Amino acid sequence: MTERILFLICHGRSGFSATDFTPTARGEQFDPPLDATGREQADLLARRLLSMEPPAAIYCSPLRRTLETIAPFADTRGAEVRIEDDLMEAHVGAWEGKTFEEILGSDDEILLRIRNQRPIWDRAPGVEPLAPFRERVGRAIDTALEEHAEGDVWVVCHGGVINAVVGPILGIEHEMFFLPENTSLNSVVVDGAARRVRFLNDVLHLTDPQLFD
């Protein structure tokens, strides 16, 4: 079996509205659409993706911001996008739909943790536990790779999902070790059962779009 690439593509920048929720097995989940900047990012991402070798398959979270991120590419190429519920972002309990300022105001310890580079995930009331979250994401990724034993696989997803895939490969135990940029490409080399991180947070299509004309 030859090496191939698993591309983890983060969604574009989303808007914010207190009414943007969707029901899930874990409870109501914040589900906003892309904002104007996010739509521009998605268009630039599409130009980049159109310049790349076509994947064996594209998988996507069912949330609006991911579907809207891959839509410009999929519509142009006529590509099939497979929706996978287990690629949905982690459910953060009482923090769903809250602004960062509201979260900071709800817990005096959070700012201290952020300043000292300590995880804050477990401070969210009712948060989806890390182990089950990583398990469901890993299951979705493994299934996608098993269903397409040859060729690259693209996964359009969320920052937490990307951390859930990459963290275990690097031996990182806490939930979020970096913040993926909007529409960033994060890539993992797949060689049989072996996984190696290749690139993280690649946004050349935003900073140097002329490369993909």
Buried (B, 14 or more C-beta within 10 A) or exposed (E): EEEBBBBBBBBBBBBEEEEBBEEBEBBEBBBBBBBEEBBBBBBBBBBBBEEBEEBBBBBBBBBBBBBBBBBBBBEEEEBEBEEBEBBBBBBBBEBBBBEEEEBBEBBEEBEEBEEEEEBBBEBBEEBBEBEEBBEBBBEBBEEBBEEBEEEBBBBBBBBBBBBBBBBBEEEEEEBBBBEBBBBBBBBBBBEEEEBEEBEBEBBBBBEEBEEBE
